[in-house]
């Protein structure tokens, strides 16, 4: 069997590997899963401290916050459907080639219910009745909460026999008693290497519901959140309440102090932070490029039980660029602002940090899901007049060499 080629280690993972020495080989998606969680936390804390020391990151670094679920936490998982040796198999690797040790490690991070569902689906794929569907299936995807699950079939082609297969399989899942509350078909004619690639597949128009509610949902911080099956959601839902609490603490959220202040939440998604924090501000603006997420955020505003009548909450769809922010947001300086941003792994687009600084917020909470880009992005903040006040790392991705990091910045 062919294995994936070894990719170069990122700078942060190189730091972690140097600390671990020959005891651990930090490659693959979940190389730390076999460790005890105490040993994993200790290694990550040392690597984070050493990486920030070498990069001369300023500020008050807080200890790494542990995840409530150290394993079995991933609320989004996927398998590629591969035909090999005369039968269909499910692969964790995007190219359909798995290393046995890495597959075992990744499985330790997934809920047991996901494993059972994949076993059921694989059995069906190999039945002659479902051959038309199996031939056209790119990925099987499971999303949802820890109690309710949604199964998504990523297909590169739909025809009559395939649709009939999907309907039969959907009915079977609905009545299987395994917590599956909904199922969708996602058409991706390009067979993209990404298991959810709305851009290449034509966006929302490529999604068809087999059964169940139109949205997925979960609760955290006293708020119920809803989002579409293909929209981004945090992969470790057990960590979300702590993340919300830490964000509120860093921004020192208090109703009386913030009544005359605007919160601007960039890359807001379905409104996780905006809905939780925004009700403590005079205004709250959430902006994201995904129309489906913004629609759900707007729907959620009407269900907020404790939203003061004086608070204006608004969500907008748009590209987060320097020009986009200038066009979408109110005139700068009309009222004091707090800005938070949680961009994708690649970081902010060129000019965005400068555009935010031009609005002169008195606090900025920048959330990173990629430790390697932190020094470069913080250097941009330094050049536009902001300095690091506090740094809080969160173990959002146990078992992996990745961290989520909250950085509070203030004008110098």
GUBAPA-746177 format. One record per residue (C-alpha): residue number from 1; residue in one letter; x, y, z. Coordinates in steps of 0.1 Angstrom, whole numbers. Example, Ala and Ser with C-alpha at 12.3 -4.5 7.8 and 13.67 -1.06 7.14 Angstrom:
2
(1 "a" (123 -45 78))
(2 "s" (137 -11 71))
This chain:
412
(1 "x" (0 0 0))
(2 "x" (13 35 -9))
(3 "x" (15 60 20))
(4 "x" (13 98 20))
(5 "x" (47 115 15))
(6 "x" (60 131 47))
(7 "x" (54 169 46))
(8 "x" (79 194 61))
(9 "x" (71 202 97))
(10 "x" (58 237 103))
(11 "x" (79 260 126))
(12 "x" (57 254 156))
(13 "x" (57 217 151))
(14 "x" (95 217 146))
(15 "x" (97 233 181))
(16 "x" (75 207 195))
(17 "x" (95 179 178))
(18 "x" (127 193 192))
(19 "x" (113 192 227))
(20 "x" (98 157 223))
(21 "x" (131 144 209))
(22 "x" (131 108 196))
(23 "x" (103 97 220))
(24 "x" (75 109 196))
(25 "x" (73 113 159))
(26 "x" (51 144 153))
(27 "x" (38 136 119))
(28 "x" (3 130 106))
(29 "x" (-30 146 117))
(30 "x" (-31 132 153))
(31 "x" (4 122 165))
(32 "x" (-3 131 201))
(33 "x" (-34 110 205))
(34 "x" (-15 80 220))
(35 "x" (-1 101 248))
(36 "x" (-18 107 282))
(37 "x" (-36 140 281))
(38 "x" (-13 153 309))
(39 "x" (18 145 289))
(40 "x" (3 161 258))
(41 "x" (-6 193 277))
(42 "x" (29 195 292))
(43 "x" (45 191 257))
(44 "x" (23 217 241))
(45 "x" (28 242 269))
(46 "x" (66 238 266))
(47 "x" (65 241 228))
(48 "x" (42 272 229))
(49 "x" (64 289 255))
(50 "x" (96 281 236))
(51 "x" (81 292 202))
(52 "x" (69 325 216))
(53 "x" (102 331 233))
(54 "x" (122 325 201))
(55 "x" (98 347 182))
(56 "x" (100 374 209))
(57 "x" (63 377 212))
(58 "x" (55 403 239))
(59 "x" (26 403 264))
(60 "x" (13 383 294))
(61 "x" (12 346 283))
(62 "x" (-14 326 303))
(63 "x" (-12 289 308))
(64 "x" (-26 266 281))
(65 "x" (-64 260 288))
(66 "x" (-73 223 286))
(67 "x" (-102 209 267))
(68 "x" (-131 193 286))
(69 "x" (-130 164 261))
(70 "x" (-94 153 254))
(71 "x" (-105 125 230))
(72 "x" (-137 116 212))
(73 "x" (-144 153 207))
(74 "x" (-146 159 169))
(75 "x" (-181 168 159))
(76 "x" (-172 169 122))
(77 "x" (-155 138 106))
(78 "x" (-152 125 71))
(79 "x" (-142 95 51))
(80 "x" (-133 93 14))
(81 "x" (-149 64 -5))
(82 "x" (-123 43 -23))
(83 "x" (-126 12 -44))
(84 "x" (-97 -11 -37))
(85 "x" (-91 -49 -41))
(86 "x" (-126 -55 -54))
(87 "x" (-146 -37 -27))
(88 "x" (-153 -2 -13))
(89 "x" (-133 10 17))
(90 "x" (-134 42 37))
(91 "x" (-102 62 39))
(92 "x" (-93 91 63))
(93 "x" (-67 104 39))
(94 "x" (-79 128 12))
(95 "x" (-61 108 -15))
(96 "x" (-74 74 -3))
(97 "x" (-41 62 12))
(98 "x" (-38 57 49))
(99 "x" (-10 49 73))
(100 "x" (-23 24 98))
(101 "x" (-8 42 128))
(102 "x" (-21 76 117))
(103 "x" (-56 62 111))
(104 "x" (-56 46 145))
(105 "x" (-46 79 161))
(106 "x" (-73 99 143))
(107 "x" (-100 74 153))
(108 "x" (-92 82 189))
(109 "x" (-105 117 184))
(110 "x" (-138 108 169))
(111 "x" (-170 100 188))
(112 "x" (-179 63 190))
(113 "x" (-212 70 173))
(114 "x" (-194 82 142))
(115 "x" (-174 50 140))
(116 "x" (-206 29 143))
(117 "x" (-223 50 116))
(118 "x" (-193 46 92))
(119 "x" (-194 9 97))
(120 "x" (-231 8 88))
(121 "x" (-226 30 57))
(122 "x" (-196 10 45))
(123 "x" (-217 -22 48))
(124 "x" (-244 -7 27))
(125 "x" (-220 6 1))
(126 "x" (-207 -29 -6))
(127 "x" (-242 -43 -11))
(128 "x" (-251 -48 -48))
(129 "x" (-283 -27 -44))
(130 "x" (-262 4 -36))
(131 "x" (-236 0 -63))
(132 "x" (-249 31 -84))
(133 "x" (-245 53 -54))
(134 "x" (-212 39 -42))
(135 "x" (-196 45 -77))
(136 "x" (-205 82 -75))
(137 "x" (-197 90 -39))
(138 "x" (-167 111 -30))
(139 "x" (-170 114 7))
(140 "x" (-192 105 37))
(141 "x" (-194 132 62))
(142 "x" (-208 132 98))
(143 "x" (-216 165 116))
(144 "x" (-237 176 145))
(145 "x" (-235 176 182))
(146 "x" (-226 149 207))
(147 "x" (-262 136 207))
(148 "x" (-276 144 173))
(149 "x" (-259 136 140))
(150 "x" (-262 146 104))
(151 "x" (-249 124 75))
(152 "x" (-238 142 43))
(153 "x" (-232 123 11))
(154 "x" (-206 142 -11))
(155 "x" (-214 130 -47))
(156 "x" (-197 138 -80))
(157 "x" (-228 128 -100))
(158 "x" (-265 123 -95))
(159 "x" (-288 103 -117))
(160 "x" (-320 83 -113))
(161 "x" (-305 51 -98))
(162 "x" (-282 71 -75))
(163 "x" (-310 93 -62))
(164 "x" (-332 62 -55))
(165 "x" (-302 46 -36))
(166 "x" (-298 78 -15))
(167 "x" (-335 79 -6))
(168 "x" (-335 43 5))
(169 "x" (-303 48 25))
(170 "x" (-317 80 41))
(171 "x" (-348 62 52))
(172 "x" (-326 34 67))
(173 "x" (-305 60 86))
(174 "x" (-336 78 99))
(175 "x" (-350 46 114))
(176 "x" (-317 30 126))
(177 "x" (-320 45 161))
(178 "x" (-284 58 160))
(179 "x" (-291 95 166))
(180 "x" (-292 105 129))
(181 "x" (-317 134 128))
(182 "x" (-310 147 92))
(183 "x" (-292 139 60))
(184 "x" (-281 159 30))
(185 "x" (-266 153 -5))
(186 "x" (-238 176 -15))
(187 "x" (-231 177 -53))
(188 "x" (-195 183 -61))
(189 "x" (-189 175 -98))
(190 "x" (-153 185 -96))
(191 "x" (-145 157 -70))
(192 "x" (-125 183 -51))
(193 "x" (-99 171 -27))
(194 "x" (-118 192 0))
(195 "x" (-147 173 15))
(196 "x" (-168 205 17))
(197 "x" (-159 228 -12))
(198 "x" (-188 251 -18))
(199 "x" (-169 273 -41))
(200 "x" (-160 246 -67))
(201 "x" (-194 229 -64))
(202 "x" (-216 259 -70))
(203 "x" (-224 268 -34))
(204 "x" (-258 264 -17))
(205 "x" (-275 252 -49))
(206 "x" (-255 219 -47))
(207 "x" (-271 208 -15))
(208 "x" (-303 187 -13))
(209 "x" (-320 175 18))
(210 "x" (-329 138 22))
(211 "x" (-347 141 56))
(212 "x" (-348 160 88))
(213 "x" (-344 197 99))
(214 "x" (-328 222 75))
(215 "x" (-302 232 101))
(216 "x" (-278 217 127))
(217 "x" (-279 231 162))
(218 "x" (-261 230 195))
(219 "x" (-262 250 228))
(220 "x" (-234 268 246))
(221 "x" (-233 297 271))
(222 "x" (-271 296 275))
(223 "x" (-276 302 237))
(224 "x" (-288 278 210))
(225 "x" (-269 282 178))
(226 "x" (-281 270 144))
(227 "x" (-260 266 112))
(228 "x" (-263 250 78))
(229 "x" (-250 215 71))
(230 "x" (-221 229 50))
(231 "x" (-213 260 70))
(232 "x" (-182 262 93))
(233 "x" (-186 252 129))
(234 "x" (-161 246 156))
(235 "x" (-149 210 155))
(236 "x" (-145 207 193))
(237 "x" (-179 217 207))
(238 "x" (-168 207 242))
(239 "x" (-144 237 242))
(240 "x" (-169 263 230))
(241 "x" (-184 273 264))
(242 "x" (-149 279 277))
(243 "x" (-138 298 246))
(244 "x" (-169 321 250))
(245 "x" (-161 327 287))
(246 "x" (-125 335 280))
(247 "x" (-134 359 252))
(248 "x" (-158 377 276))
(249 "x" (-131 379 302))
(250 "x" (-104 393 279))
(251 "x" (-128 419 266))
(252 "x" (-140 426 302))
(253 "x" (-176 424 291))
(254 "x" (-200 442 314))
(255 "x" (-234 457 305))
(256 "x" (-229 491 322))
(257 "x" (-194 496 309))
(258 "x" (-202 487 273))
(259 "x" (-236 503 267))
(260 "x" (-222 531 245))
(261 "x" (-197 509 227))
(262 "x" (-198 491 193))
(263 "x" (-186 455 190))
(264 "x" (-174 445 155))
(265 "x" (-170 407 150))
(266 "x" (-152 399 117))
(267 "x" (-154 363 103))
(268 "x" (-184 359 126))
(269 "x" (-198 328 109))
(270 "x" (-232 319 123))
(271 "x" (-227 345 151))
(272 "x" (-210 325 179))
(273 "x" (-193 354 195))
(274 "x" (-216 382 183))
(275 "x" (-247 366 198))
(276 "x" (-230 358 231))
(277 "x" (-211 390 236))
(278 "x" (-230 415 215))
(279 "x" (-260 418 238))
(280 "x" (-237 436 263))
(281 "x" (-228 464 239))
(282 "x" (-248 493 225))
(283 "x" (-242 479 189))
(284 "x" (-230 446 176))
(285 "x" (-219 441 139))
(286 "x" (-211 406 126))
(287 "x" (-196 402 91))
(288 "x" (-188 370 72))
(289 "x" (-184 360 36))
(290 "x" (-207 329 39))
(291 "x" (-243 340 31))
(292 "x" (-258 308 47))
(293 "x" (-240 315 80))
(294 "x" (-252 351 81))
(295 "x" (-288 340 74))
(296 "x" (-287 317 104))
(297 "x" (-271 344 126))
(298 "x" (-300 368 116))
(299 "x" (-325 341 125))
(300 "x" (-309 336 159))
(301 "x" (-313 373 168))
(302 "x" (-350 369 170))
(303 "x" (-346 341 195))
(304 "x" (-323 359 220))
(305 "x" (-342 360 253))
(306 "x" (-321 386 270))
(307 "x" (-313 410 242))
(308 "x" (-318 446 255))
(309 "x" (-341 468 235))
(310 "x" (-313 494 234))
(311 "x" (-288 470 217))
(312 "x" (-287 471 179))
(313 "x" (-274 438 164))
(314 "x" (-267 436 127))
(315 "x" (-252 409 105))
(316 "x" (-238 415 70))
(317 "x" (-224 393 42))
(318 "x" (-193 405 26))
(319 "x" (-156 399 18))
(320 "x" (-134 410 46))
(321 "x" (-109 432 28))
(322 "x" (-96 467 36))
(323 "x" (-120 481 11))
(324 "x" (-149 459 22))
(325 "x" (-146 470 58))
(326 "x" (-147 507 47))
(327 "x" (-178 501 27))
(328 "x" (-197 480 52))
(329 "x" (-190 495 86))
(330 "x" (-203 528 100))
(331 "x" (-180 559 98))
(332 "x" (-150 555 121))
(333 "x" (-149 573 154))
(334 "x" (-186 580 158))
(335 "x" (-186 558 190))
(336 "x" (-159 538 207))
(337 "x" (-153 503 192))
(338 "x" (-140 469 202))
(339 "x" (-131 446 173))
(340 "x" (-126 409 174))
(341 "x" (-116 387 145))
(342 "x" (-113 349 140))
(343 "x" (-99 345 105))
(344 "x" (-93 312 87))
(345 "x" (-60 293 91))
(346 "x" (-43 313 64))
(347 "x" (-48 346 84))
(348 "x" (-61 380 73))
(349 "x" (-59 393 38))
(350 "x" (-34 420 31))
(351 "x" (-45 454 44))
(352 "x" (-72 441 68))
(353 "x" (-51 447 100))
(354 "x" (-43 482 88))
(355 "x" (-80 489 80))
(356 "x" (-90 478 115))
(357 "x" (-64 500 131))
(358 "x" (-76 529 111))
(359 "x" (-109 526 130))
(360 "x" (-90 532 162))
(361 "x" (-106 504 184))
(362 "x" (-95 506 220))
(363 "x" (-94 468 222))
(364 "x" (-88 441 196))
(365 "x" (-92 404 202))
(366 "x" (-75 384 175))
(367 "x" (-81 347 175))
(368 "x" (-56 324 157))
(369 "x" (-61 287 148))
(370 "x" (-26 286 133))
(371 "x" (3 293 157))
(372 "x" (28 297 129))
(373 "x" (13 329 115))
(374 "x" (10 346 149))
(375 "x" (44 364 149))
(376 "x" (39 378 114))
(377 "x" (4 390 121))
(378 "x" (14 405 155))
(379 "x" (42 423 137))
(380 "x" (16 439 115))
(381 "x" (-3 451 145))
(382 "x" (29 465 160))
(383 "x" (35 485 128))
(384 "x" (1 501 130))
(385 "x" (4 511 166))
(386 "x" (-10 482 187))
(387 "x" (8 461 213))
(388 "x" (0 427 229))
(389 "x" (-17 429 262))
(390 "x" (-26 392 270))
(391 "x" (-21 359 252))
(392 "x" (-43 329 260))
(393 "x" (-37 295 243))
(394 "x" (-66 270 241))
(395 "x" (-62 233 234))
(396 "x" (-90 233 209))
(397 "x" (-75 203 190))
(398 "x" (-64 177 215))
(399 "x" (-43 148 200))
(400 "x" (-30 171 173))
(401 "x" (0 196 173))
(402 "x" (-24 225 168))
(403 "x" (-37 252 192))
(404 "x" (-62 280 192))
(405 "x" (-47 312 206))
(406 "x" (-65 344 217))
(407 "x" (-45 376 217))
(408 "x" (-57 408 232))
(409 "x" (-42 440 217))
(410 "x" (-44 476 227))
(411 "x" (-32 509 212))
(412 "x" (3 517 224))
